[in-house]
């Protein structure tokens, strides 16, 4: 997390009520950000390709825990 200097934003000059109002506005702006971002077309195509491959031959799928363990063992220091 970044360390913001209140003075550089002029927040130090606000009184208590103004700071509360500012904090409320900032929090509201975060709430308004949608939780889901639209996926780019290339990613949708890749996910579709992988799902098709899985549906054709489910035996080739690997459990995430197995993949994670393999990568952890391979790249752990």
C-alpha positions in Angstrom: 0.0 0.0 0.0 1.3 3.4 -0.9 1.9 6.0 1.7 0.0 9.1 0.7 1.0 12.5 2.1 -2.2 14.2 3.1 -0.6 17.6 2.5 0.3 16.9 -1.1 -3.4 16.4 -1.8 -4.5 19.3 0.4 -6.4 17.0 2.7 -4.6 18.4 5.7 -6.5 21.6 5.1 -9.9 20.0 5.4 -11.8 19.9 8.6 -13.2 16.7 10.1 -16.6 16.9 8.4 -15.0 17.6 5.0 -12.6 14.6 5.5 -15.5 12.3 6.3 -17.3 13.6 3.2 -14.2 13.0 1.1 -13.7 9.5 2.5 -17.3 8.7 1.8 -17.0 9.9 -1.8 -13.9 7.8 -2.3 -15.5 4.7 -0.8 -18.6 5.3 -3.0 -16.4 5.5 -6.1 -14.9 2.1 -5.2 -18.4 0.6 -4.8 -19.4 1.8 -8.2 -16.6 -0.1 -9.9 -18.1 -3.2 -11.4 -16.9 -6.5 -9.8 -16.7 -8.2 -13.2 -14.6 -6.9 -15.9 -15.3 -7.8 -19.5 -12.9 -10.4 -20.8 -11.0 -9.6 -23.9 -12.0 -11.7 -27.0 -8.7 -13.5 -27.2 -9.1 -14.8 -23.7 -12.7 -15.9 -24.4 -11.4 -17.8 -27.5 -8.7 -19.5 -25.4 -11.1 -20.5 -22.7 -13.4 -21.9 -25.3 -10.6 -23.8 -26.9 -9.6 -25.3 -23.6 -13.1 -26.3 -22.7 -13.6 -27.9 -26.1 -10.3 -29.9 -25.6 -11.5 -31.0 -22.2 -14.9 -32.1 -23.5 -13.3 -34.1 -26.2 -10.9 -35.9 -23.8 -11.5 -35.3 -20.0 -8.8 -37.8 -19.1 -6.2 -35.2 -20.2 -7.3 -32.7 -17.5 -5.2 -32.3 -14.4 -6.4 -31.2 -11.0 -5.3 -27.7 -9.9 -3.7 -29.1 -6.7 -1.5 -31.4 -8.8 -0.4 -28.6 -11.1 0.3 -26.3 -8.2 2.3 -28.9 -6.4 4.4 -29.6 -9.5 5.1 -25.9 -10.1 5.9 -25.2 -6.5 8.4 -28.1 -6.4 9.9 -27.0 -9.7 10.3 -23.3 -8.9 10.6 -23.2 -5.1 13.9 -21.8 -3.9 
